[in-house]
């Protein structure tokens, strides 16, 4: 016996009715439906206006909606007579519960990687459901550079970002991803974003300790074309260094097609206290805490990451809901002519 046949059999008159189970009738009440919908509306409003964690403000009303709808299905005899309508409402219940489950377990975040740098599981910012089981520590991929073409007027085209990653079986693979083409690994989807820019790279040799290689991500380009400067703190010290990238050439020409690239010639201006220094690749800056070597200029790319295991199930439940409701109305209207005049022919 199928699950649907069992469900319909269990709902036969006399076996489960509002008289035998009065609480079921109260749970299916339309008045309760209005109260739950009001709670859901408040939850949506709280989630929209609040900057704090608001998952439960949505999940609890969604679960109550599913229970209310399930009770209505169980107590309304029309569902026992019309299979397609029953399937539609069961699919609708599944959709509501899947949305609630998705809010409990999703993750959405962003990160930045310089060209040649490896993602090691840390995000710049994120939000997630309270039941999200993080597997980001298993994800490994390297940004191997990107190409972005611009049309006249500095209109951004598609992003083609080459990445090398470790798949779920431990093999090394390569892929090209973009704003709509994701790197999918360990249940996470990584997309490129409109954020990208220049990243001066340094080798820091402290007077005590081991050398460290790193990069400073300057503000996004061309969004902050005339503000290519940033302050950063040297690793392991309290010294703040201000760096600015200066170049004269036009990278993105508004009058003709162009592409994002590094400037052919540039100078990196550093400032620490009252000391101002201009650096070219290979030059060093001596400080009381150690020596800073400017290695050269790279690019950086911003990524968005998303994880929600319910999306494929939501699609399947939605297809079932649309198909069953369409079949229900087709059966309903097929029983009588669409043209009223044909009834008397």
Secondary structure, 3 states (H helix, E strand, C coil): CCHHHHHHHHCCCCCCCCCCCHHHHHHCCHHHHHHHHHHHHHHHHHHHHCCCCCHHHHHHHHHHHHHHHHHHHHHCCHHHHCHHHHHHHHHHHHHHHHHHHHHHHCEEEEEEEECCCEECCCCCEEEECCCCCCCHHHCCEEEEEEEEEEECCCEEEEEEEEEEEECCCCCEEEEEECCCCCEEECCEEEEEEEEEEEEEEEEEEECCCCCEEEEEECCCCCCCCCCCEEEEECCCCCCEEEEEEECCCCCCCCCCCEECCCCCCCEEEEEECCEEEEECCCCEEEECCEEEEEEEEEEEEEEEEEECCCHHHHHHHHHHHHHHHHHHHHHHHHCCCCCHHHHHC
